[in-house]
Amino acid sequence: MAAYAAMVPGWDAPGEPADVSAKPDALVLFNPVLDNSPNGCGNPRFGRDDKRRSPLFFASSDVSPMLIQSGANDAFLHAAVLRKFQKRPQADHVHCDLAT
């Protein structure tokens, strides 16, 4: 939820001051679900909206620096998905560490 709230746009209500941001200065994520598409966790509740609900597809130069922690043998959160996610902000020179 923290990754989703920090990366997916659309949280500002109409009329909110533009100089106040809900974006965190940094993220520490523990076992985050970053991909809700069929290739990730495949959450069937999201249906065709899976990319809209997946932080993986919003990782860019605009995200906050982050540390992701996860168990190396976690059967639900595959390390390959976490490494795929990590590469996206790093490609845009955003600090993103992964500890498994």
N, C-alpha and C positions, 0 to 999 in steps of 0.2 A: 504494500500500500504506500509506503514512503517513496519508493521509486516512481510509482505511478503518479502520486500527487506532485512530486518534484519535477517530473519531465513532461507529462502530457499537458498541453495547453487547454485553456478554457476555464480556469478557476476564478478569474477575476469577474466580479459582478459588474454589470453596467453602472457607470457613475462612480466607481471606486477611483481614488486618486492614483494617477499613473506613476507617481514617485514612490509608492509603497509596493514592495514586491513580496510575494509569498514564497519566492524561490529561496531555498536554503543556501547557506554559504558552503556547506559540505554535506556529504551523506556517508553514513556508515550503515551498510546493508548486511544483514545476517540471513542467509538462506533466502534470498529474494526470488520471487517468481517474476521473471523478466520477459518471458515469451509465452503468451496464452494461445498462440496459433497451434494447429495440429502438429507442427514440427517441434514445439516446445512442450509445455504441459498439456496442451490440447484441451483447454477448458471448454466443454461443450455448451456451457451457459452463454458464452459470448457469440457463438454462431458466426455470422458474417462480420461481426463487429470485433473480431479477435485482434486485428492489427490496431484498432483504435484503443484497445485496452491493454496493449503490450508495450512496456517501456522500451523494449528492444528496438522498436521502430521509431523511437523519438530520441535515441542517443545521438548527440551531435555536439558541435562546438559550444552550444548554449547550455549544456548541462553543468552542474556543479561538480567539483572534484569529489572523488568517492573512493571508499574502501569497501570491497565486497568480500564477505567471509562465508565459506560454505564447506561442508564435509566433503572430502575427496571421493568418498564412496557413496554419496547420497544417491539413492535410486530414483528419487522423484525430481530433484533439481540436478540435471546432468551438467557436469563440468564443461562439456563442449558448448552448451548454450551460454554459460557464463563467460567462457573465453571468447565466443563470438560477440557477445555484448561488449566485453572489455575492449575489443579492437576498435569499435566504432568511436567512442570518445577519444581514445588514444590517437586515432588517425587525424583527429581535429586538434591534437595537442592539449587535450584535457587529461589531467592526472586521474588515472583509474587503476587502482591496485586490486589484485585478486589473490586472496589467501585461501587455499584449500588444504 
